[in-house]
Amino acid sequence: AQNYLGGAPIIDLVLMWWHAPFQIEADKNAAQWFHFDMERIKWIKFFFYITDVDTDSGPHTFIPKTHRTWGIPSPLRKKGYVRLSDEEVHSSFPTTSWKEFTGKRGTLIVEDTRGLHKGKHCVSGDRLVFQTEYTVSNYGAKVNPPKLEIKNVGPELGRALMKYPVVFSMIEVTK
């Protein structure tokens, strides 16, 4: 994260996504339609698969190079900060260019989500993903800080909390 961001990383988001095959159609509110993120000036996200993920269990999907400046074509950008259907995205990027991340539990995906991405609709099985986001500035969207009780963490994390206070400065730590 530090190498990509060019400065000391700050954890500003910690969450989990659990998708199961309970709907027939992709849910745009569950990030199953293409979108890009813009909550911070610069950030990088780490996605860890907690379950095995195949093409039917909702793999993370990304359009390569769309995280770059002007990487998203004007017709899609002009739609604004909205969710985009597969058909809309296909008009600019053929499905053969989409990168679908399948893998065993423990698979790590590191991504600048300024690019077009989604969690593919889950049609069988399920997908559980743990996500952390790193930034170098808390300027941008207001997010609820992750909460952590110091008594509930292992000794290694406890030492890291003390040694790297800037990294954990956006986490609400209680004793």
N, C-alpha and C positions, 0 to 999 in steps of 0.2 A: 504494500500500500504506500509506504514512504517513497519508494522509487518512482511509482507512477504519479503520485501527487506532488512530488518535489518538495516535501516538507513533512514535519512530524504529523503522523495521522492521528485523528481524533475519531473514536467510535461515536457515531451519532444515531445509529439505528440498529436494533437487534429485534428480529421477529422470526416467526415460522409461518409457512404456508402449507396447508394440508388440503389437497384436492382428491376427491373421490368421485366415482362415476354415478352421481345422483341426478344429473341433468342431461337432457338429450342434446342441448345446444351449448356452445361455449358461452360463458358468462363474462360480459365485459367488465362488470364490477369486481370480479375475482381475478382480474389481470389476465384473462384468457383471450383477450384481443390485443393486437399489437399496440404499443404505446412507447413513449420515451419519458424519461424522468428529468425533472429540472428543479429539484428541491434545493440544491446548493450550487455554489460557483463551480466546484470541481469535486468529484467523488469517485469512489470505486467500491463495488459490491462483491462480496464473497458469498456464494451459494454452496451449501453442503447438502448433498442428498442423504437423507436419513433412511430412506427406503431405496430398494432397487428400482430403477426407472427405465422403462422401455418405451417404445414409440406410442403405445396405447395408454400408458399411465401418466400422461401429462408432462412430457419432458420440456425443460426450458428451451426456448427457441429464440435465436438472435439473427439479425441481418448484418453480416460482416460489413465493416467500414462505415456504417451509418452513424457511429459515434463521433466521427470526424466532422469538422466544420464543413457545412454544406453537404454532408453525407446523406441527408434526407432530402429528396427532391422537392422543389418548390410546390408542386400540386398537393403533396402530402403535408408539408409544413404549413401551407395556407389554411389548412383545416383547423389549425390551432392545437391546443394542448388537449387532445381528445383520444379516445380509443378508436382504432382503425380495424376494419374487418380484413380477413385474409384476402378477399377480392380486391379491396382498395390497395393493399400493399402489393399484391401480385401484379397490379398494373404498372408498377415501377420496378419490382424485383421478382423475377421468376422463382417459383418454389424451389427450383434446383439450387438457388443461391442461399436459401435459408439454412442456418446451422441449427440442427436439433441435437441437444445434449442428452444422450442416454447414458446410463452407467450404473454400476453397483453402488450400494450404500457406501458412503465415504467419498464419493466422487466430489471434487471441488471444481467450481466454475468461478472464474474471476472476470468481472465484466464492468465496463463503463456503460451504465444503462442510459446514457444520453442517446445511445443507439436504439433502434427499433427492436423490441423484444416482447415476449409474452410467455406465459405458461400454457403450453398446448392443452387443449381440452382433453380431459381424462375420460376414456371410454371403457376401460377395464383396469382392475387393480387400483392402487392409489399411490399418491406421491406426497411425501413429507420432506420439506426443504427447510433448513435452518439458514438464516441470512444475517450477515452483518454488513454495515455500510461504514466506510471511513471517508473523512473529509479533512481539510486543513482549516476550515472556517465554519462557524455555525451560522454565518449569514445566509439567509434564505427562509424557506418555509419553517414554520413553527411545528416541531414534532414533540410529542411527549417523551421525556427522557427515559431510557431504560432504568429500572430500579434494581438494586443489588444489595442484599444484606451481607455485610462482611462476615458475619458468623456462619453463613451458609456456603462459603466458598472454600476451596481447598487451599493449602498453604502456598502453592505456586502462584495461583491467581492473587492471593492476598499480598504476596511479595511484589508482584507486577503492579498492583494498584498503588503501592507505596513508591515503587521505583520509577514508574512512568505516569505521573499524575495528569500530564497533558493529554495523553492518549485516552484516558478515562474521564476527562473533565466534563463530558456531557452526560455521564451516567450518574444517577442519584444514588450515592453510596451511603448506607446507614449501618450503624453498629449493631 
